[in-house]
């Protein structure tokens, strides 16, 4: 299996209920039409056993950014309603 090298295009840092959440949008160096994002923490609903982990690849930066911001908003809403935290990507 070959390694994939990513270019970090943008990083975000937000504080959600006193939990520091880092997120970043990345693109593989060999494919400028593919974008993904990583998040340092994930959220869990009270009714779900597993964390809500985003796992998507997008064909435009704008779409990746929109989905990341939507994920962070859902994270905030879940925490407002008493949801939990799960470990995410370490970076």
QUIJO-V934416 format. One record per residue. PSI is psi in radians with two decimals (999 if undefined). Layout:
# QUIJO-V934416
psi->[PSI/PSI]
This chain:
# QUIJO-V934416
psi->[2.25/2.64/2.58/2.20/2.28/2.61/2.22/2.06/-0.63/2.49/2.53/2.60/2.11/2.70/1.97/1.95/0.83/0.30/2.06/2.17/2.14/2.47/2.66/2.56/2.31/2.79/2.37/2.47/-0.43/0.05/1.69/-0.04/0.37/2.28/2.52/2.94/2.72/2.62/2.41/-0.44/2.65/2.80/2.71/2.31/2.74/-0.50/-0.11/2.44/-0.55/2.72/2.71/1.74/2.03/2.34/1.38/2.65/2.40/2.74/-0.05/2.61/-0.74/-0.70/-0.75/-0.76/-0.74/-0.74/-0.66/-0.81/-0.63/-0.67/-0.77/-0.62/-0.73/-0.63/-0.86/-0.79/-0.73/-0.73/-0.62/-0.56/0.21/0.33/3.09/3.12/2.49/2.57/2.43/-2.55/2.34/2.10/999]
